[in-house]
Amino acid sequence: MNQIRKLLFVIVILTTAKTGSSRKNQVVHLTEENWRDCLTGQWMIKFYAPWCPACKANEAEYEEFADWSDDLNIKVAVVDITREPGLSGRFMVTALPTFYHAKEGEFRRYNNARSSDAMYEYIHSDGWKTQDPVWWLRHPDSIIMTLMSWLFRTSVIMKNVHETLTETYGLSTWLSYALFGLATLITGLTLGIILVCVVEFIVPTKKKQVQIISNSDDKKTNNVQSSESVLNNAQQKVNDPCNHSNSESGDLRQRNIIKTKEDVTKISG
């Protein structure tokens, strides 16, 4: 009898451990590679840091809320900002922990109580509908927030390089800052030269514009002089008595003059 009780106790323990393990697996870890998964469906996202006391205090409540994810038809996710600084910048995380609710690509900042019951009620009663989604410029997938993500990642890279130079290679702090300043100066000059070359290629300089206008004016002047020359020759030809017989009528002369004027007009055009 005692052996049966022990066997049942072991079965209960194993079943409980298995259930707890499956519940923990319901929490999705978002990274730079898979964060766009939250643009579809419904999500609750928590941004945290391992060193944050408030984040640790909320850990059990958040995992309990994740246990109801199947019932609520929602995915529960976390983002470790120490490993994903780009996502921290993309979502403009300025305090920890920070919660976001996502529904079919619309994001809302969750500012209610951090308890599992409050989160459950927020989703179950569609409390998110009373909030306006984030402004389109602040949307995580916008161009501005993408640039912000790059900025955050670059700052972390620079911080790591600074620590490597000062701690690993033993450089002084001011020398490390000097190297960063020099690199910034060289980068700025390079980008400036590239920008000037692009502008020079796309927009002609004032000198080129004046030359183009001058060539156009010269062409018009030549056309006018040529037209006047043709007109004078035509008038002389019409008025020259040697070019007409005594029987030529005034109407024929008039037609010749009109034709000559038409030719001049074509040349001028």
C-alpha positions as CSV (number, residue, x, y, z in Angstrom):
1,M,0.0,0.0,0.0
2,N,2.8,2.4,0.9
3,Q,4.5,1.5,-2.4
4,I,1.3,2.5,-4.3
5,R,1.1,5.8,-2.5
6,K,4.7,6.5,-3.3
7,L,4.2,5.7,-6.9
8,L,1.2,8.0,-7.1
9,F,3.1,10.8,-5.4
10,V,5.9,10.4,-8.0
11,I,3.5,10.5,-10.8
12,V,1.9,13.7,-9.4
13,I,5.3,15.3,-9.0
14,L,6.4,14.4,-12.6
15,T,3.1,15.7,-14.0
16,T,3.3,19.0,-12.2
17,A,6.9,19.5,-13.3
18,K,6.0,18.7,-16.9
19,T,3.1,21.2,-16.8
20,G,5.2,23.9,-15.3
21,S,7.9,23.4,-17.9
22,S,5.3,23.6,-20.8
23,R,3.9,26.8,-19.3
24,K,7.3,28.4,-19.2
25,N,7.9,27.5,-22.8
26,Q,4.8,29.6,-23.7
27,V,6.9,32.8,-23.2
28,V,8.4,33.8,-26.5
29,H,11.8,35.6,-26.5
30,L,11.9,38.3,-29.2
31,T,15.1,39.2,-31.0
32,E,16.2,41.3,-33.9
33,E,15.6,38.3,-36.1
34,N,12.0,37.4,-35.1
35,W,10.5,40.6,-33.6
36,R,8.4,41.2,-36.7
37,D,6.3,38.2,-35.8
38,C,4.5,40.5,-33.4
39,L,3.2,42.5,-36.3
40,T,0.5,39.9,-36.8
41,G,-1.9,38.5,-34.2
42,Q,-2.2,39.6,-30.6
43,W,0.8,40.0,-28.3
44,M,1.8,41.2,-24.8
45,I,5.5,42.1,-24.8
46,K,7.6,42.8,-21.7
47,F,11.0,44.6,-21.9
48,Y,13.3,43.8,-19.0
49,A,16.9,43.6,-17.9
50,P,18.4,40.9,-15.7
51,W,19.7,43.4,-13.2
52,C,16.4,45.2,-12.8
53,P,14.8,44.5,-9.4
54,A,11.3,45.6,-10.6
55,C,11.6,43.2,-13.5
56,K,12.5,40.3,-11.2
57,A,9.6,41.1,-8.9
58,N,7.2,40.9,-11.8
59,E,8.6,37.7,-13.3
60,A,6.3,35.3,-11.4
61,E,3.2,37.4,-12.2
62,Y,4.1,37.6,-15.9
63,E,4.7,33.9,-16.1
64,E,1.3,33.2,-14.5
65,F,-0.3,35.5,-17.1
66,A,1.5,33.5,-19.8
67,D,-0.3,30.4,-18.5
68,W,-3.6,31.9,-19.8
69,S,-2.2,32.8,-23.2
70,D,-4.0,29.9,-24.9
71,D,-7.3,30.8,-23.3
72,L,-6.9,34.5,-24.3
73,N,-5.6,33.6,-27.8
74,I,-2.6,35.8,-27.2
75,K,1.2,35.3,-27.4
76,V,3.3,36.5,-24.4
77,A,6.8,37.6,-25.2
78,V,9.8,39.1,-23.4
79,V,12.8,41.2,-24.7
80,D,16.1,41.3,-22.8
81,I,17.3,44.8,-23.6
82,T,20.9,43.9,-22.6
83,R,21.0,41.5,-25.5
84,E,18.7,43.4,-27.9
85,P,19.6,47.1,-27.6
86,G,18.2,47.6,-31.1
87,L,14.7,46.6,-30.0
88,S,15.0,48.9,-27.0
89,G,15.6,51.8,-29.3
90,R,12.9,50.7,-31.8
91,F,10.3,50.7,-29.0
92,M,11.7,53.7,-27.2
93,V,12.1,51.9,-23.9
94,T,12.9,54.5,-21.2
95,A,11.9,52.6,-18.0
96,L,11.9,49.0,-16.8
97,P,9.9,47.0,-17.0
98,T,8.0,48.3,-20.0
99,F,5.0,46.5,-21.5
100,Y,3.5,46.8,-24.9
101,H,0.2,45.3,-26.3
102,A,0.2,44.6,-30.0
103,K,-2.8,43.7,-32.1
104,E,-2.4,43.2,-35.8
105,G,0.4,45.6,-36.1
106,E,-1.0,48.3,-33.8
107,F,1.0,48.9,-30.6
108,R,-0.2,50.4,-27.3
109,R,1.8,51.1,-24.2
110,Y,0.4,49.1,-21.3
111,N,0.4,51.3,-18.2
112,N,-2.0,49.4,-15.9
113,A,-1.2,47.3,-12.9
114,R,1.5,44.7,-13.5
115,S,-0.3,41.8,-11.8
116,S,-1.4,38.8,-13.8
117,D,-5.1,39.5,-12.9
118,A,-4.9,43.0,-14.3
119,M,-3.3,41.9,-17.5
120,Y,-5.8,39.1,-17.9
121,E,-8.7,41.6,-17.5
122,Y,-7.0,44.0,-19.9
123,I,-7.0,41.4,-22.6
124,H,-10.3,39.6,-21.7
125,S,-12.4,42.7,-21.6
126,D,-10.6,44.4,-24.6
127,G,-9.3,47.1,-22.4
128,W,-6.8,48.0,-25.1
129,K,-9.6,49.4,-27.2
130,T,-9.9,52.4,-24.9
131,Q,-6.3,53.4,-25.8
132,D,-5.1,55.0,-29.0
133,P,-2.2,53.2,-30.7
134,V,1.2,54.8,-30.8
135,W,1.7,57.6,-33.4
136,W,2.7,56.3,-36.8
137,L,6.1,58.1,-36.5
138,R,6.7,56.1,-33.2
139,H,5.6,52.8,-34.8
140,P,8.3,50.3,-34.3
141,D,8.5,49.5,-38.0
142,S,8.7,53.1,-39.1
143,I,11.8,54.6,-40.8
144,I,12.4,56.9,-37.8
145,M,12.3,54.1,-35.3
146,T,14.4,51.9,-37.5
147,L,17.1,54.7,-37.5
148,M,16.7,54.9,-33.7
149,S,17.3,51.1,-33.5
150,W,20.5,51.5,-35.5
151,L,21.6,54.4,-33.2
152,F,21.1,52.3,-30.1
153,R,23.0,49.4,-31.6
154,T,25.8,51.7,-32.7
155,S,26.0,53.2,-29.2
156,V,26.4,49.8,-27.6
157,I,29.1,48.9,-30.2
158,M,31.0,52.1,-29.4
159,K,30.6,51.3,-25.6
160,N,32.0,47.8,-26.1
161,V,34.9,49.1,-28.2
162,H,35.7,51.8,-25.5
163,E,35.7,49.1,-22.8
164,T,38.0,46.9,-25.0
165,L,40.4,49.7,-25.6
166,T,40.6,50.8,-21.9
167,E,40.3,47.4,-20.2
168,T,41.9,44.9,-22.6
169,Y,44.6,47.1,-24.2
170,G,45.1,49.4,-21.3
171,L,44.6,52.7,-23.1
172,S,43.7,55.7,-21.0
173,T,40.2,57.0,-21.1
174,W,41.2,60.3,-22.7
175,L,43.1,58.5,-25.5
176,S,40.1,56.3,-26.2
177,Y,37.9,59.5,-26.5
178,A,40.5,61.1,-28.8
179,L,40.4,58.1,-31.1
180,F,36.6,58.2,-31.2
181,G,36.8,61.9,-32.0
182,L,39.3,61.4,-34.8
183,A,37.1,58.6,-36.2
184,T,34.1,60.8,-36.1
185,L,36.0,63.7,-37.8
186,I,37.2,61.4,-40.6
187,T,33.7,59.9,-41.1
188,G,32.1,63.4,-41.2
189,L,34.6,64.6,-43.8
190,T,34.1,61.5,-46.0
191,L,30.3,61.8,-45.9
192,G,30.6,65.5,-46.7
193,I,32.8,64.9,-49.7
194,I,30.3,62.2,-50.9
195,L,27.4,64.6,-50.4
196,V,29.1,67.4,-52.4
197,C,29.9,65.0,-55.3
198,V,26.3,63.8,-55.4
199,V,24.9,67.4,-55.4
200,E,27.5,68.5,-58.0
201,F,26.4,65.6,-60.2
202,I,22.6,66.2,-59.8
203,V,22.4,70.0,-59.7
204,P,24.6,71.9,-62.2
205,T,26.7,74.8,-60.8
206,K,25.9,78.5,-61.5
207,K,28.7,78.7,-63.9
208,K,27.3,75.9,-66.0
209,Q,23.9,77.4,-65.9
210,V,25.2,80.7,-67.2
211,Q,27.1,79.0,-70.0
212,I,24.0,77.1,-71.0
213,I,22.0,80.3,-71.1
214,S,24.7,82.1,-73.0
215,N,24.8,79.4,-75.7
216,S,21.1,79.5,-76.0
217,D,21.1,83.3,-76.5
218,D,23.9,83.0,-79.1
219,K,21.8,80.5,-81.0
220,K,18.8,82.7,-80.9
221,T,20.9,85.7,-82.2
222,N,22.3,83.6,-85.0
223,N,18.8,82.5,-86.0
224,V,17.5,86.1,-86.0
225,Q,20.4,87.3,-88.1
226,S,19.9,84.5,-90.5
227,S,16.2,85.2,-90.7
228,E,16.9,88.9,-91.4
229,S,19.4,88.0,-94.1
230,V,17.0,85.7,-95.8
231,L,14.2,88.3,-95.6
232,N,16.4,91.0,-97.2
233,N,17.5,88.7,-100.0
234,A,13.9,87.7,-100.6
235,Q,12.8,91.3,-100.7
236,Q,15.5,92.1,-103.1
237,K,14.6,89.2,-105.3
238,V,10.9,90.2,-105.3
239,N,11.7,93.9,-106.0
240,D,14.3,93.2,-108.6
241,P,12.7,93.9,-112.0
242,C,15.1,91.5,-113.6
243,N,13.5,88.6,-111.9
244,H,10.0,89.4,-113.3
245,S,8.6,89.8,-116.7
246,N,6.6,92.8,-117.6
247,S,3.5,90.6,-117.7
248,E,3.9,89.4,-114.1
249,S,0.9,90.4,-112.1
250,G,0.8,92.1,-108.7
251,D,-0.9,89.0,-107.3
252,L,2.0,86.8,-108.2
253,R,4.4,89.2,-106.5
254,Q,2.2,89.2,-103.4
255,R,2.2,85.4,-103.3
256,N,6.0,85.4,-103.5
257,I,6.3,87.8,-100.7
258,I,3.9,85.8,-98.5
259,K,5.9,82.6,-99.3
260,T,9.1,84.3,-98.4
261,K,7.8,85.5,-95.1
262,E,6.6,81.9,-94.3
263,D,10.1,80.6,-95.0
264,V,11.6,83.3,-92.8
265,T,9.1,82.4,-90.0
266,K,10.2,78.7,-90.3
267,I,13.8,79.6,-90.0
268,S,13.2,81.9,-87.0
269,G,11.3,79.1,-85.3
